[in-house]
Amino acid sequence: MAKKSPMQLSLAYLNQSGYTCQIVEHWNAFARKRMDCFGFGDILAYKPQCGIVLVQTTSWPNFSARKLKILTSPHYQGWRKAGGRILLQAWGNKGLREEEL
């Protein structure tokens, strides 16, 4: 059985938690790289009781780098002031590491 990616693990976790999800990361063929929504979002999710959340998903070793990427994004403050939540989810041998930023 193939190992699941952090994206697949986050989607499954969010769906099981009652969120409706949409992948907002996309492949830019011209630049030959993945592009995140607002520079830090892989998944856009909502749940009526919890609101709207952008999720950055990664592996455990990349947690600190992704956190810095989010906190230094020019869109971070605007997203938060607009009422948006941000979750950083990292997956590894120990399971899920999650932090709301």
Backbone as CSV, one residue per row, in Angstrom:
resi,resn,N_x,N_y,N_z,CA_x,CA_y,CA_z,C_x,C_y,C_z
1,MET,0.846,-1.187,0.000,0.000,0.000,0.000,0.890,1.249,0.000
2,ALA,0.561,2.205,-0.850,1.343,3.438,-0.957,1.104,4.327,0.261
3,LYS,2.153,5.004,0.686,2.070,5.941,1.807,1.251,7.157,1.371
4,LYS,0.367,7.613,2.244,-0.466,8.772,1.925,0.315,10.062,2.125
5,SER,0.029,11.045,1.274,0.670,12.355,1.365,0.039,13.156,2.507
6,PRO,0.749,14.185,2.989,0.141,15.059,3.997,-1.198,15.648,3.529
7,MET,-1.294,15.976,2.239,-2.551,16.514,1.695,-3.684,15.497,1.865
8,GLN,-3.436,14.252,1.494,-4.457,13.211,1.613,-4.843,12.988,3.074
9,LEU,-3.854,12.989,3.957,-4.126,12.798,5.376,-4.950,13.950,5.952
10,SER,-4.612,15.185,5.581,-5.364,16.348,6.069,-6.787,16.341,5.540
11,LEU,-6.962,16.023,4.269,-8.319,15.966,3.704,-9.172,14.937,4.437
12,ALA,-8.617,13.766,4.673,-9.357,12.719,5.377,-9.706,13.166,6.801
13,TYR,-8.740,13.759,7.490,-8.951,14.225,8.866,-10.035,15.311,8.923
14,LEU,-9.945,16.278,8.041,-10.919,17.373,8.024,-12.312,16.866,7.667
15,ASN,-12.404,15.998,6.678,-13.704,15.435,6.297,-14.317,14.650,7.454
16,GLN,-13.510,13.858,8.159,-14.000,13.095,9.305,-14.431,14.011,10.446
17,SER,-13.849,15.204,10.483,-14.195,16.187,11.522,-15.394,17.036,11.137
18,GLY,-15.999,16.763,9.986,-17.210,17.469,9.575,-17.010,18.679,8.693
19,TYR,-15.787,18.933,8.246,-15.516,20.062,7.361,-15.839,19.710,5.911
20,THR,-16.229,20.690,5.151,-16.339,20.587,3.702,-15.078,21.222,3.151
21,CYS,-14.372,20.496,2.276,-13.030,20.905,1.856,-12.904,21.086,0.352
22,GLN,-11.996,21.969,-0.015,-11.620,22.184,-1.416,-10.114,22.416,-1.464
23,ILE,-9.426,21.690,-2.330,-7.998,21.921,-2.519,-7.828,23.226,-3.291
24,VAL,-7.023,24.142,-2.755,-6.804,25.441,-3.400,-5.353,25.625,-3.835
25,GLU,-4.524,24.656,-3.575,-3.160,24.632,-4.093,-3.251,24.140,-5.541
26,HIS,-2.421,24.695,-6.417,-2.454,24.226,-7.809,-1.043,24.210,-8.398
27,TRP,-0.888,23.475,-9.472,0.382,23.374,-10.181,0.453,24.471,-11.227
28,ASN,1.492,25.285,-11.189,1.730,26.311,-12.192,2.750,25.736,-13.171
29,ALA,2.270,25.297,-14.331,3.140,24.643,-15.314,4.205,25.604,-15.845
30,PHE,3.861,26.872,-15.984,4.813,27.846,-16.499,5.989,28.036,-15.537
31,ALA,5.672,28.180,-14.262,6.715,28.368,-13.239,7.292,27.032,-12.764
32,ARG,6.611,25.950,-13.085,7.000,24.599,-12.671,7.101,24.452,-11.160
33,LYS,6.053,24.948,-10.484,5.999,24.792,-9.031,4.559,24.843,-8.542
34,ARG,4.369,24.359,-7.335,3.051,24.393,-6.702,2.816,25.790,-6.130
35,MET,1.590,26.246,-6.260,1.218,27.570,-5.780,0.118,27.410,-4.726
36,ASP,0.353,27.975,-3.549,-0.628,27.943,-2.467,-1.541,29.163,-2.550
37,CYS,-2.761,29.002,-2.070,-3.696,30.115,-1.992,-3.132,31.158,-1.024
38,PHE,-3.013,32.395,-1.451,-2.449,33.492,-0.664,-1.029,33.196,-0.168
39,GLY,-0.373,32.243,-0.795,1.000,31.918,-0.448,1.160,30.931,0.693
40,PHE,0.034,30.513,1.325,0.166,29.575,2.447,-0.973,28.579,2.594
41,GLY,-1.959,28.585,1.734,-3.102,27.690,1.914,-3.146,26.561,0.902
42,ASP,-3.222,25.335,1.392,-3.374,24.166,0.530,-4.837,23.737,0.418
43,ILE,-5.570,23.886,1.515,-6.961,23.444,1.588,-7.804,24.574,2.174
44,LEU,-8.925,24.871,1.544,-9.914,25.797,2.092,-11.053,24.933,2.616
45,ALA,-11.420,25.136,3.869,-12.459,24.309,4.477,-13.412,25.177,5.294
46,TYR,-14.645,24.679,5.412,-15.605,25.367,6.271,-16.455,24.351,7.011
47,LYS,-16.918,24.819,8.151,-17.831,24.057,8.989,-18.687,25.106,9.678
48,PRO,-20.019,25.042,9.554,-20.862,26.107,10.097,-20.527,26.537,11.518
49,GLN,-20.224,25.613,12.416,-19.934,25.966,13.804,-18.535,26.541,13.982
50,CYS,-17.647,26.324,13.013,-16.230,26.696,13.174,-15.755,27.771,12.204
51,GLY,-16.541,28.110,11.217,-16.155,29.136,10.267,-15.307,28.614,9.116
52,ILE,-14.532,29.523,8.545,-13.714,29.235,7.369,-12.255,29.146,7.792
53,VAL,-11.560,28.157,7.247,-10.161,27.943,7.607,-9.334,27.612,6.369
54,LEU,-8.151,28.211,6.289,-7.151,27.811,5.293,-6.174,26.890,6.006
55,VAL,-5.884,25.763,5.391,-5.009,24.765,5.995,-3.730,24.634,5.177
56,GLN,-2.600,24.761,5.857,-1.296,24.454,5.266,-0.939,23.077,5.786
57,THR,-0.678,22.144,4.891,-0.352,20.784,5.301,1.066,20.441,4.858
58,THR,1.771,19.730,5.740,3.182,19.426,5.487,3.589,18.192,6.277
59,SER,4.872,17.895,6.263,5.431,16.813,7.065,6.042,17.408,8.337
60,TRP,6.254,16.575,9.356,6.809,17.048,10.625,8.104,17.834,10.454
61,PRO,9.066,17.357,9.652,10.335,18.098,9.547,10.185,19.511,8.973
62,ASN,9.110,19.768,8.237,8.918,21.076,7.602,7.994,22.009,8.384
63,PHE,7.577,21.599,9.584,6.614,22.376,10.355,7.098,23.803,10.623
64,SER,8.296,23.957,11.128,8.817,25.290,11.492,8.960,26.200,10.281
65,ALA,9.425,25.645,9.160,9.580,26.449,7.943,8.223,26.915,7.424
66,ARG,7.222,26.047,7.484,5.879,26.431,7.017,5.251,27.456,7.950
67,LYS,5.497,27.325,9.239,4.967,28.305,10.200,5.552,29.677,9.915
68,LEU,6.846,29.747,9.693,7.495,31.013,9.364,6.944,31.585,8.064
69,LYS,6.737,30.720,7.074,6.182,31.140,5.780,4.812,31.804,5.964
70,ILE,3.977,31.219,6.818,2.640,31.768,7.065,2.738,33.101,7.799
71,LEU,3.487,33.123,8.887,3.561,34.324,9.728,4.199,35.515,9.026
72,THR,5.022,35.276,8.014,5.668,36.370,7.286,4.966,36.686,5.956
73,SER,3.888,35.978,5.676,3.139,36.243,4.442,2.482,37.621,4.503
74,PRO,2.481,38.360,3.392,1.797,39.659,3.387,0.278,39.521,3.520
75,HIS,-0.248,38.312,3.378,-1.696,38.090,3.477,-2.137,37.592,4.855
76,TYR,-1.176,37.263,5.705,-1.508,36.693,7.016,-2.436,37.610,7.828
77,GLN,-2.015,38.844,8.056,-2.803,39.765,8.886,-4.171,40.052,8.284
78,GLY,-4.221,40.264,6.982,-5.493,40.546,6.322,-6.472,39.393,6.441
79,TRP,-5.975,38.163,6.261,-6.827,36.976,6.375,-7.392,36.869,7.789
80,ARG,-6.529,37.082,8.788,-6.975,36.988,10.183,-7.968,38.109,10.521
81,LYS,-7.685,39.345,10.064,-8.588,40.472,10.345,-9.951,40.272,9.694
82,ALA,-9.988,39.546,8.572,-11.249,39.261,7.884,-12.019,38.123,8.554
83,GLY,-11.447,37.551,9.593,-12.129,36.491,10.329,-11.732,35.085,9.918
84,GLY,-10.788,34.983,8.991,-10.335,33.662,8.553,-9.406,33.023,9.568
85,ARG,-9.527,31.720,9.704,-8.634,30.955,10.576,-7.562,30.297,9.715
86,ILE,-6.433,29.981,10.324,-5.337,29.300,9.643,-4.885,28.133,10.513
87,LEU,-4.870,26.954,9.923,-4.364,25.770,10.604,-3.120,25.275,9.893
88,LEU,-2.106,24.965,10.668,-0.908,24.330,10.152,-0.943,22.889,10.640
89,GLN,-0.981,21.950,9.711,-1.028,20.533,10.045,0.207,19.843,9.496
90,ALA,0.901,19.112,10.372,2.081,18.343,9.958,1.844,16.881,10.299
91,TRP,2.249,16.019,9.387,2.044,14.580,9.542,3.378,13.862,9.571
92,GLY,3.461,12.876,10.443,4.678,12.073,10.543,4.411,10.792,11.299
93,ASN,5.466,10.129,11.714,5.345,8.851,12.424,4.559,8.985,13.732
94,LYS,4.572,10.174,14.323,3.860,10.407,15.574,2.405,10.847,15.341
95,GLY,1.982,10.897,14.082,0.623,11.300,13.784,0.536,12.762,13.387
96,LEU,-0.505,13.437,13.855,-0.792,14.820,13.483,-0.228,15.788,14.512
97,ARG,0.433,16.802,14.019,0.819,17.974,14.817,0.053,19.130,14.211
98,GLU,-0.767,19.818,15.003,-1.621,20.883,14.482,-1.503,22.123,15.354
99,GLU,-1.429,23.265,14.698,-1.395,24.535,15.419,-2.226,25.551,14.656
100,GLU,-3.066,26.271,15.389,-3.814,27.368,14.779,-2.981,28.630,14.911
101,LEU,-2.811,29.324,13.818,-1.980,30.538,13.793,-2.845,31.786,13.675
